[in-house]
Amino acid sequence: MDLDLAQVHAFVLAAEELHFGRAAEALSISQQALSKRIARLESVLGTALFLRTGQGVELTRAGHRFLEPARQTLAAADRAVAAALDEHRPLRVDVWGHLYAPMRTLAQVAAGSDAPPLELGHGRDLPSVAAALLRGDIDAAFGRVHPPLPAGLTHRLVRLEPVDAVLSADHPLADEPALRPEQLRDSLLWAPATLDRLDFLHRFAERFGIRDHAEGTNLGLDGFLADLAADPRRFSLIPADVPLPHTPGIRSVPLVDPTPLYAWSLLWCGSGPPHLPALLSALAAEAGRSRWLEYDPARDWLPEPHTGEGRD
């Protein structure tokens, strides 16, 4: 079955707007022309995609099923055109998990001679960058990946980074040379958002019996640490290599027996853009040099995969 991309585009816009007039305006065509495109698409598919009502239009069950693959089809077509016409443009990579400074890892790789040119941006969280990938707005993304992921996305583990406990200097455990995670059970886990949106912290709290937690607004690492320092019960988790700003009243203590590991991954859509193999090769080479993928289950802890909707 051959799909006409103009018809698919008309369907996606109409499905997003649920209004043929606004969709037609976005395409700079008449509403009659848009209706004809959708009618032809429905004829090719052999099923109705919209229910026409007196109040407007609604997606049928078939329309709901078709919408996400249709978006992916348009994004793949955009990537194909870009690959044919602009092979020398930078690879557009968004990062997320900003409190944990994901740009450090990409900057280390981008400085090498074998890395392709990168154009780095910021996504809000995993769902937002996944949506940007499926739309074709970006080529790849970098951060912590966990299920569920939308269909059509692929990821590869790049780095496993040890995590330290960061505590108020007045915390009873602040002067310890190292801590076991279970020693933090009576402490207050401080988070930069609601805990159910932060998969890693959520998994840590569940695994090690951290019962009490509190949330603030993510205003950057400086503000987060200043709020943490204000309460002697508070602690949080920060990757060990993140350079902490000079914040009075803060202690960083290694975690052992086991050491939690934060997993960084590269995420992309479909077969990926032309520069993707070069970036993956550069990441693998740096991982080998810097021992980024070392993991000993007798010594380290990684969160179990799950199907919740955490966002970090």
DRENDO-1510 file (C-alpha; in Angstrom, 1 decimal, always signed):
<recs>
REC; n; res; u; v; w
REC; 1; MET; +0.0; +0.0; +0.0 .
REC; 2; ASP; +1.5; +3.4; -1.1 .
REC; 3; LEU; +0.6; +6.3; +1.2 .
REC; 4; ASP; +0.5; +9.8; +0.0 .
REC; 5; LEU; +2.5; +11.9; +2.5 .
REC; 6; ALA; +0.4; +15.0; +1.7 .
REC; 7; GLN; -2.7; +13.1; +2.7 .
REC; 8; VAL; -0.9; +11.7; +5.9 .
REC; 9; HIS; +0.1; +15.3; +6.8 .
REC; 10; ALA; -3.4; +16.5; +6.4 .
REC; 11; PHE; -4.7; +13.7; +8.6 .
REC; 12; VAL; -2.1; +14.5; +11.4 .
REC; 13; LEU; -2.9; +18.2; +11.4 .
REC; 14; ALA; -6.6; +17.5; +11.5 .
REC; 15; ALA; -6.2; +14.9; +14.3 .
REC; 16; GLU; -4.2; +17.4; +16.3 .
REC; 17; GLU; -6.6; +20.3; +15.8 .
REC; 18; LEU; -9.8; +18.2; +15.7 .
REC; 19; HIS; -10.9; +21.0; +13.3 .
REC; 20; PHE; -10.7; +20.8; +9.6 .
REC; 21; GLY; -10.7; +24.6; +9.1 .
REC; 22; ARG; -7.7; +25.2; +11.4 .
REC; 23; ALA; -5.8; +22.3; +9.8 .
REC; 24; ALA; -6.5; +23.6; +6.3 .
REC; 25; GLU; -5.3; +27.1; +7.4 .
REC; 26; ALA; -2.0; +25.6; +8.7 .
REC; 27; LEU; -1.5; +23.9; +5.3 .
REC; 28; SER; -2.5; +27.0; +3.4 .
REC; 29; ILE; -5.1; +25.1; +1.5 .
REC; 30; SER; -8.9; +25.3; +1.4 .
REC; 31; GLN; -11.0; +23.2; +3.8 .
REC; 32; GLN; -12.5; +21.4; +0.8 .
REC; 33; ALA; -9.0; +20.4; -0.4 .
REC; 34; LEU; -8.1; +19.1; +3.0 .
REC; 35; SER; -11.4; +17.1; +3.3 .
REC; 36; LYS; -10.6; +15.5; -0.1 .
REC; 37; ARG; -7.1; +14.5; +1.0 .
REC; 38; ILE; -8.4; +12.8; +4.1 .
REC; 39; ALA; -11.2; +11.2; +2.2 .
REC; 40; ARG; -8.7; +9.7; -0.3 .
REC; 41; LEU; -6.6; +8.5; +2.6 .
REC; 42; GLU; -9.6; +6.8; +4.2 .
REC; 43; SER; -10.4; +5.2; +0.9 .
REC; 44; VAL; -6.9; +3.8; +0.5 .
REC; 45; LEU; -6.9; +2.5; +4.1 .
REC; 46; GLY; -10.4; +1.1; +3.7 .
REC; 47; THR; -11.6; +2.6; +7.0 .
REC; 48; ALA; -12.9; +5.9; +8.4 .
REC; 49; LEU; -10.4; +7.9; +10.5 .
REC; 50; PHE; -12.8; +10.6; +11.6 .
REC; 51; LEU; -16.3; +10.8; +12.9 .
REC; 52; ARG; -18.0; +14.0; +11.5 .
REC; 53; THR; -20.4; +15.4; +14.1 .
REC; 54; GLY; -22.4; +18.6; +14.4 .
REC; 55; GLN; -19.8; +20.0; +16.9 .
REC; 56; GLY; -16.8; +19.1; +14.7 .
REC; 57; VAL; -14.8; +15.9; +14.2 .
REC; 58; GLU; -13.5; +13.1; +16.4 .
REC; 59; LEU; -11.0; +10.4; +15.8 .
REC; 60; THR; -12.4; +6.9; +15.3 .
REC; 61; ARG; -10.6; +3.9; +16.9 .
REC; 62; ALA; -8.7; +3.4; +13.7 .
REC; 63; GLY; -7.8; +7.1; +13.6 .
REC; 64; HIS; -6.4; +6.8; +17.2 .
REC; 65; ARG; -4.3; +3.8; +16.2 .
REC; 66; PHE; -3.1; +5.4; +13.0 .
REC; 67; LEU; -2.1; +8.8; +14.5 .
REC; 68; GLU; +1.3; +7.9; +16.1 .
REC; 69; PRO; +2.6; +5.8; +13.2 .
REC; 70; ALA; +1.5; +8.6; +10.9 .
REC; 71; ARG; +3.6; +11.1; +12.9 .
REC; 72; GLN; +6.6; +8.7; +12.7 .
REC; 73; THR; +6.1; +8.3; +9.0 .
REC; 74; LEU; +6.3; +12.1; +8.5 .
REC; 75; ALA; +9.3; +12.4; +10.8 .
REC; 76; ALA; +11.1; +9.6; +8.8 .
REC; 77; ALA; +10.3; +11.4; +5.6 .
REC; 78; ASP; +11.8; +14.7; +7.0 .
REC; 79; ARG; +14.9; +12.8; +8.1 .
REC; 80; ALA; +15.3; +11.2; +4.6 .
REC; 81; VAL; +15.1; +14.6; +2.9 .
REC; 82; ALA; +17.6; +16.1; +5.4 .
REC; 83; ALA; +20.0; +13.2; +4.8 .
REC; 84; ALA; +19.8; +13.7; +1.0 .
REC; 85; LEU; +20.2; +17.5; +1.0 .
REC; 86; ASP; +22.2; +18.4; +4.0 .
REC; 87; GLU; +24.7; +15.7; +4.9 .
REC; 88; HIS; +27.1; +18.2; +6.5 .
REC; 89; ARG; +24.8; +19.8; +9.0 .
REC; 90; PRO; +25.4; +19.3; +12.7 .
REC; 91; LEU; +23.7; +16.4; +14.6 .
REC; 92; ARG; +20.9; +18.0; +16.6 .
REC; 93; VAL; +21.1; +16.5; +20.1 .
REC; 94; ASP; +18.9; +17.5; +23.1 .
REC; 95; VAL; +19.8; +16.6; +26.7 .
REC; 96; TRP; +17.6; +16.2; +29.7 .
REC; 97; GLY; +18.2; +15.6; +33.5 .
REC; 98; HIS; +19.8; +19.1; +33.8 .
REC; 99; LEU; +20.4; +18.9; +37.5 .
REC; 100; TYR; +22.8; +16.0; +36.8 .
REC; 101; ALA; +24.7; +18.0; +34.1 .
REC; 102; PRO; +24.4; +15.6; +31.1 .
REC; 103; MET; +26.3; +18.1; +28.9 .
REC; 104; ARG; +29.6; +17.0; +30.7 .
REC; 105; THR; +29.6; +13.7; +29.0 .
REC; 106; LEU; +28.7; +15.0; +25.5 .
REC; 107; ALA; +31.3; +17.8; +25.8 .
REC; 108; GLN; +34.0; +15.3; +26.6 .
REC; 109; VAL; +33.1; +13.3; +23.5 .
REC; 110; ALA; +32.6; +16.3; +21.3 .
REC; 111; ALA; +36.1; +17.5; +22.0 .
REC; 112; GLY; +37.5; +14.4; +20.2 .
REC; 113; SER; +38.6; +14.5; +16.6 .
REC; 114; ASP; +36.4; +11.5; +15.6 .
REC; 115; ALA; +33.1; +13.0; +16.9 .
REC; 116; PRO; +30.7; +14.5; +14.3 .
REC; 117; PRO; +29.6; +18.2; +14.7 .
REC; 118; LEU; +26.9; +18.6; +17.3 .
REC; 119; GLU; +24.2; +21.2; +17.9 .
REC; 120; LEU; +23.2; +20.8; +21.5 .
REC; 121; GLY; +19.9; +21.8; +23.0 .
REC; 122; HIS; +17.8; +21.2; +26.1 .
REC; 123; GLY; +14.6; +19.1; +26.5 .
REC; 124; ARG; +12.4; +19.3; +29.6 .
REC; 125; ASP; +12.2; +15.6; +30.3 .
REC; 126; LEU; +12.2; +12.2; +28.7 .
REC; 127; PRO; +8.6; +12.5; +27.3 .
REC; 128; SER; +9.3; +15.9; +25.8 .
REC; 129; VAL; +12.5; +14.8; +24.0 .
REC; 130; ALA; +10.8; +11.5; +22.9 .
REC; 131; ALA; +8.1; +13.6; +21.3 .
REC; 132; ALA; +10.7; +15.9; +19.6 .
REC; 133; LEU; +12.4; +12.8; +18.2 .
REC; 134; LEU; +9.2; +11.4; +16.8 .
REC; 135; ARG; +8.3; +14.8; +15.2 .
REC; 136; GLY; +11.8; +15.0; +13.6 .
REC; 137; ASP; +12.6; +18.2; +15.5 .
REC; 138; ILE; +15.9; +16.7; +16.8 .
REC; 139; ASP; +18.2; +13.8; +15.6 .
REC; 140; ALA; +19.1; +12.3; +19.0 .
REC; 141; ALA; +18.8; +12.8; +22.7 .
REC; 142; PHE; +21.0; +12.1; +25.7 .
REC; 143; GLY; +19.9; +11.4; +29.3 .
REC; 144; ARG; +18.5; +8.6; +31.5 .
REC; 145; VAL; +16.2; +6.3; +29.6 .
REC; 146; HIS; +13.6; +4.0; +31.2 .
REC; 147; PRO; +10.4; +2.3; +30.0 .
REC; 148; PRO; +7.9; +2.8; +28.7 .
REC; 149; LEU; +9.3; +4.3; +25.5 .
REC; 150; PRO; +7.1; +5.2; +22.5 .
REC; 151; ALA; +7.3; +2.7; +19.6 .
REC; 152; GLY; +10.0; +3.5; +17.0 .
REC; 153; LEU; +12.6; +4.8; +19.5 .
REC; 154; THR; +16.0; +3.0; +20.1 .
REC; 155; HIS; +18.6; +3.7; +22.8 .
REC; 156; ARG; +22.1; +2.6; +23.7 .
REC; 157; LEU; +23.7; +2.7; +27.1 .
REC; 158; VAL; +26.7; +5.1; +27.1 .
REC; 159; ARG; +27.8; +5.6; +30.7 .
REC; 160; LEU; +27.2; +4.2; +34.2 .
REC; 161; GLU; +28.1; +6.9; +36.7 .
REC; 162; PRO; +28.5; +6.4; +40.5 .
REC; 163; VAL; +26.2; +8.5; +42.6 .
REC; 164; ASP; +27.1; +10.3; +45.8 .
REC; 165; ALA; +24.9; +11.4; +48.7 .
REC; 166; VAL; +24.8; +15.2; +49.1 .
REC; 167; LEU; +23.8; +16.3; +52.6 .
REC; 168; SER; +23.5; +19.3; +54.8 .
REC; 169; ALA; +26.7; +19.8; +56.8 .
REC; 170; ASP; +24.5; +19.6; +59.9 .
REC; 171; HIS; +23.2; +16.2; +59.0 .
REC; 172; PRO; +24.2; +13.5; +61.6 .
REC; 173; LEU; +26.0; +11.5; +58.8 .
REC; 174; ALA; +27.7; +14.4; +57.1 .
REC; 175; ASP; +31.2; +13.6; +58.5 .
REC; 176; GLU; +31.2; +9.9; +57.5 .
REC; 177; PRO; +33.9; +9.0; +54.9 .
REC; 178; ALA; +31.3; +6.8; +53.1 .
REC; 179; LEU; +27.7; +5.7; +53.6 .
REC; 180; ARG; +25.7; +2.6; +52.8 .
REC; 181; PRO; +22.3; +3.6; +51.2 .
REC; 182; GLU; +20.4; +1.9; +54.0 .
REC; 183; GLN; +21.9; +4.3; +56.5 .
REC; 184; LEU; +19.8; +7.1; +54.9 .
REC; 185; ARG; +16.5; +5.5; +55.9 .
REC; 186; ASP; +15.7; +8.0; +58.6 .
REC; 187; SER; +16.7; +11.0; +56.5 .
REC; 188; LEU; +14.6; +13.2; +54.3 .
REC; 189; LEU; +15.1; +12.7; +50.5 .
REC; 190; TRP; +15.1; +16.2; +48.9 .
REC; 191; ALA; +13.9; +16.2; +45.2 .
REC; 192; PRO; +13.7; +18.9; +42.5 .
REC; 193; ALA; +10.1; +17.8; +41.5 .
REC; 194; THR; +7.5; +15.4; +42.7 .
REC; 195; LEU; +9.1; +12.0; +43.3 .
REC; 196; ASP; +6.8; +10.1; +40.9 .
REC; 197; ARG; +8.3; +12.2; +38.1 .
REC; 198; LEU; +11.9; +11.3; +39.0 .
REC; 199; ASP; +12.4; +7.7; +38.2 .
REC; 200; PHE; +15.9; +7.3; +39.6 .
REC; 201; LEU; +15.2; +8.9; +43.0 .
REC; 202; HIS; +11.9; +7.1; +43.1 .
REC; 203; ARG; +13.6; +3.7; +42.5 .
REC; 204; PHE; +16.3; +4.5; +45.1 .
REC; 205; ALA; +13.7; +5.4; +47.8 .
REC; 206; GLU; +11.8; +2.2; +47.1 .
REC; 207; ARG; +14.8; -0.1; +47.1 .
REC; 208; PHE; +16.5; +1.3; +50.3 .
REC; 209; GLY; +13.4; +2.0; +52.3 .
REC; 210; ILE; +13.5; +5.9; +52.3 .
REC; 211; ARG; +10.1; +6.7; +53.7 .
REC; 212; ASP; +10.3; +10.5; +54.0 .
REC; 213; HIS; +10.7; +12.9; +51.1 .
REC; 214; ALA; +10.0; +16.5; +50.2 .
REC; 215; GLU; +10.0; +18.3; +46.9 .
REC; 216; GLY; +11.0; +21.8; +45.7 .
REC; 217; THR; +11.1; +23.6; +42.4 .
REC; 218; ASN; +14.0; +22.9; +40.0 .
REC; 219; LEU; +15.7; +26.3; +39.8 .
REC; 220; GLY; +19.1; +24.9; +39.0 .
REC; 221; LEU; +21.8; +23.2; +41.1 .
REC; 222; ASP; +22.8; +26.3; +43.1 .
REC; 223; GLY; +19.2; +26.8; +44.4 .
REC; 224; PHE; +18.7; +23.1; +44.9 .
REC; 225; LEU; +21.8; +22.8; +47.1 .
REC; 226; ALA; +21.0; +25.9; +49.1 .
REC; 227; ASP; +17.5; +24.5; +49.9 .
REC; 228; LEU; +19.1; +21.2; +50.9 .
REC; 229; ALA; +21.6; +22.9; +53.2 .
REC; 230; ALA; +18.7; +24.6; +55.1 .
REC; 231; ASP; +17.5; +21.4; +56.7 .
REC; 232; PRO; +19.8; +19.0; +58.7 .
REC; 233; ARG; +17.6; +16.0; +57.8 .
REC; 234; ARG; +17.8; +16.4; +54.0 .
REC; 235; PHE; +19.9; +14.6; +51.5 .
REC; 236; SER; +19.8; +14.0; +47.7 .
REC; 237; LEU; +21.8; +12.1; +45.1 .
REC; 238; ILE; +24.2; +13.7; +42.6 .
REC; 239; PRO; +26.5; +11.8; +40.1 .
REC; 240; ALA; +30.0; +11.8; +41.5 .
REC; 241; ASP; +31.6; +13.7; +38.7 .
REC; 242; VAL; +29.2; +16.6; +38.7 .
REC; 243; PRO; +31.2; +19.7; +39.8 .
REC; 244; LEU; +29.3; +21.1; +42.7 .
REC; 245; PRO; +29.2; +24.9; +43.1 .
REC; 246; HIS; +30.7; +26.3; +46.3 .
REC; 247; THR; +27.7; +26.1; +48.6 .
REC; 248; PRO; +28.2; +26.7; +52.3 .
REC; 249; GLY; +26.8; +23.9; +54.5 .
REC; 250; ILE; +27.0; +21.0; +52.0 .
REC; 251; ARG; +28.8; +17.7; +52.2 .
REC; 252; SER; +29.2; +15.1; +49.4 .
REC; 253; VAL; +29.7; +11.6; +50.6 .
REC; 254; PRO; +30.4; +8.4; +48.5 .
REC; 255; LEU; +27.8; +5.6; +48.6 .
REC; 256; VAL; +29.0; +2.1; +48.9 .
REC; 257; ASP; +27.7; -1.5; +49.5 .
REC; 258; PRO; +26.1; -1.0; +47.0 .
REC; 259; THR; +27.1; +2.0; +44.9 .
REC; 260; PRO; +24.1; +3.4; +43.0 .
REC; 261; LEU; +24.9; +3.9; +39.3 .
REC; 262; TYR; +23.1; +6.5; +37.1 .
REC; 263; ALA; +22.7; +5.2; +33.5 .
REC; 264; TRP; +23.2; +7.7; +30.7 .
REC; 265; SER; +21.9; +6.7; +27.2 .
REC; 266; LEU; +21.7; +8.0; +23.7 .
REC; 267; LEU; +18.2; +7.9; +22.2 .
REC; 268; TRP; +17.1; +8.1; +18.6 .
REC; 269; CYS; +14.2; +7.4; +16.2 .
REC; 270; GLY; +14.2; +4.7; +13.5 .
REC; 271; SER; +17.5; +4.0; +11.8 .
REC; 272; GLY; +18.8; +7.3; +13.0 .
REC; 273; PRO; +20.4; +10.3; +11.1 .
REC; 274; PRO; +23.5; +9.9; +8.9 .
REC; 275; HIS; +26.0; +11.1; +11.6 .
REC; 276; LEU; +24.6; +8.8; +14.3 .
REC; 277; PRO; +27.2; +5.9; +13.7 .
REC; 278; ALA; +30.1; +8.3; +14.1 .
REC; 279; LEU; +28.7; +9.7; +17.4 .
REC; 280; LEU; +28.0; +6.1; +18.7 .
REC; 281; SER; +31.6; +5.2; +17.8 .
REC; 282; ALA; +33.0; +8.2; +19.5 .
REC; 283; LEU; +30.9; +7.5; +22.7 .
REC; 284; ALA; +32.0; +3.9; +22.7 .
REC; 285; ALA; +35.7; +4.9; +22.3 .
REC; 286; GLU; +35.5; +7.3; +25.2 .
REC; 287; ALA; +33.6; +4.7; +27.3 .
REC; 288; GLY; +36.5; +2.3; +26.8 .
REC; 289; ARG; +39.1; +4.9; +27.7 .
REC; 290; SER; +37.3; +6.2; +30.7 .
REC; 291; ARG; +35.8; +2.9; +31.9 .
REC; 292; TRP; +32.3; +4.3; +31.8 .
REC; 293; LEU; +30.5; +0.9; +31.5 .
REC; 294; GLU; +32.1; -1.0; +34.4 .
REC; 295; TYR; +29.4; -2.8; +36.4 .
REC; 296; ASP; +29.8; -5.4; +39.2 .
REC; 297; PRO; +26.4; -6.6; +40.6 .
REC; 298; ALA; +28.1; -7.6; +43.8 .
REC; 299; ARG; +29.2; -4.0; +44.3 .
REC; 300; ASP; +26.9; -1.8; +42.4 .
REC; 301; TRP; +23.1; -1.1; +42.2 .
REC; 302; LEU; +21.1; -0.2; +39.1 .
REC; 303; PRO; +17.3; +0.4; +39.3 .
REC; 304; GLU; +15.2; -2.5; +38.1 .
REC; 305; PRO; +13.3; -1.6; +34.8 .
REC; 306; HIS; +9.6; -0.9; +35.4 .
REC; 307; THR; +6.7; +0.5; +33.5 .
REC; 308; GLY; +5.9; +3.6; +35.6 .
REC; 309; GLU; +6.0; +7.1; +34.2 .
REC; 310; GLY; +8.9; +8.6; +35.9 .
REC; 311; ARG; +10.4; +11.5; +34.0 .
REC; 312; ASP; +14.1; +12.1; +34.8 .
</recs>
